Amino acid sequence: MNRVGALAEKQGHHPDILLAWGKAEITMWTHKIDGLTESDFIMAAKIDRLAG
């Protein structure tokens, strides 16, 4: 979670992070357009690499 938070801060993203026993759920969207942008998908791929 700390690595995701640091990456999000560096990239200018503000994901919602839910931490529960045995799992973490990350939700992202761009507030300006009330949806997803290419940047959100790039950030998701970077987060996947951190987890892998």
N, C-alpha and C positions, 0 to 999 in steps of 0.2 A: 504494500500500500504506500509506503514511503517513496519507493521508486516511481510509482505511478504519479503520485502527487508532485514530486520534483519535476518529472517530465512534463506533466500538464502545465505547471507554472512556467516552465521554460518555453513551452510552445504556445502559451496564451490561451489554453483551454481550461474550462472549469467543469469537469465531469461530476456527476453525482456518484458517490461511491457508497455502496451498502456492504458492510462487513458482517457476516453471520458465521456461526459455527461451521467450519468446513467449506466455506465458499465466500466469494467476493463477487459482487455484481456492479458493473460500471455502465452508466447510462450517459450518453452524450447527444447533444443537439445544438444547433446554432440558434440562439434566441432571436437574432435579427430577422431570420427568415422563417422561424418556427418550424425548422426541419433539419435535415442533414445536408452537409456540404462535402465536397471532395476532401477538404481539410479534416473533417470528422473521421472519414474512412482512413485517411493516412495516420491520424492519431491512434485509431483503433488497432491498426497493423503494428504500430510501434509498441503499444501496450501488450499485444499478443507476443511480440518478441521478448519483452521483459518476462513474461510468464513462462515462456518456453525454455 
